[in-house]
Amino acid sequence: FIANRILHANLERLQERRSMTWVAMRRHAGSGELVLCGSHDDLFVHRAATGKVELVPVDQSPHGLGMLDQFGPETYGEGRLHLGPGDLLLLATDGVTEAARGGRYEDGMFGAARVVEFLEANAGLPLDRLRDRLNEVLRDFTGDHFEDDVTFVLVRSL
């Protein structure tokens, strides 16, 4: 709420009309759960126990940061996410899912389904190798031509 008000005021002063997707997470000390809030693409959670990927919505904020200043603090919620031993969390910008094949959007985008397929096939790799492998797969898919940032965070629960 406060970050949105500050960003909105600065964008108004600059006469800019834009917004930013966001997600904030913290680990709850008592339960170990991740408490989250945001307006962002889904999180990808690879469950070690099943080998399957779960999509977790990040929709606890009524909008992205900056564009609007019409919502009070009561409109912001929070979600909770439990990660079991070995579970893997991928938080990625839309530059990952919207990466264009060969740099041409008309030829298709990488998409969430490919991210799920990638994680189900590679989740057992050490995090540094998983990071490198995802970057490699994206570079191969796009022909190393990106129109947007490709930013992601990988977290494995112990």
N, C-alpha and C positions, 0 to 999 in steps of 0.2 A: 504494500500500500504506500509506504513512505517513499520507496525507490521510484515507484510510478509517478507520484506527485512531483518529485524533484526532476525526473527526466522529462515529464510533460511540460513543466514550467520552462526548462531550458530549451526544449524544442519549439515551444511557442515563441520564446524570446528570439530564437534564430529563424523563425518563420519556416520551420521544417515540419513536414507531415510524414512521419515514419514511426514504426514501432519495432520492438525487439521481442522475440520469443525468449522465454526464460524458464529456468527451473532452479529451485533452491532445495537442498537436501541436508539433513543432519542425522546423525545416528543417535537414537534415543538411548541414554545411558542405561536405563533399567532393563528394557526389553531387547535392545540391540537392533530393533527395527529401524529402517530408514523412514524418516518423516519428511514429506515433500510437499511442495506447492509450486505451481507454475502454470504457464500456458506454452506448451512445447509439443513437439512430436512425441509419440509414444517412446517409452523406454523398452529396451529388449532385455529380457531376463532368461538366460539359459539355465534351466533347472538340472542340476547334476544328477538328481535321483531318477529323472525320466529321460534325459537327453533331449528334451523338447524346449522350444523357446516360447515364452509368454510375452505378449505385448501389454505393457502397463500404461494406461492413459495418464497424461499430465495435463489435467484440465481443471485444476483447483482455483485458477484465477480467471476472471471473466474476460480477459483480453491480454494481449501482449503489452509490454511496458512502453509507456510514452505516448501512445496515440490519443487515448482518452483519459479524462480525469473526472469521470462521472460516477464512479463506483466507490462506496465506502468500504471500510475494513471488514464489515460483516459479510461482504460478498466474496471474500477470499476464504478458501477452505484449506484443508490439508489432507493428504493421503498418507497411507502407510504401506510399506513394502518390507516383507520379511525375506531375507536371503538365508537359505540353508547352507550347510557346509558344501563347499565346492561350487555353489551357484555363481554365475557370471552375469554382471550387469554391464550393458553397453548403453551409454547416453551419447547420442550423436546429433549433430546439426543436420538440417535438411540438405546440406551439401553432400551428404553420404547417400541418402535415399533418392535425391534428385540429380545425382551425377548422370550426365548424358552420355549415351553410347557413342563412342567416337567423337565426343564433343558436340554432337548434333541431337537436340531434343526430339526432333521428328523421328529419330531412330529408336527412341525409347529411353527410359531412365532405369537406374540400378534398382530402385524400389525396395520396399520393406520385405517382400518375399525373398529376394536374393540375400538380404541381410540375415534373415532367419535361416536360410539354407547354408550360408557361410558359417554362422555360429554353430549350427547343429553338426557341421562337418569338422569344425576346427576348435571348438571350445576347450578341448583338452590341452591345447598348446600352452606353454608358459606365456604370460601376458606380453612380454616384449616380442616374442615371435608372433603372437596373435596380432599385435599392433602392426608389425611389419607386413604380415601376410594380408591383412585387410587393406593396407595402403597399396600393396602390390596388385591385388585383385581390382581395386578401384582404378589404378593407373592403367592396367590392361583393358578394363572395360571402357574407359574414356579416351584411350589413346594419349593419356597424360595431358588432357585438355579439360580444365575445370573452369566453370563460370561462377562458382560460389566457393566459400571456404569449406574445407573438409576437416571438421574438428570432432573428436570423440574422446570419451573417457571410458576406460575399462576397469572394472572393480571385481575382484574375486573374493568371495566370502571364505574365511578359514574355518 
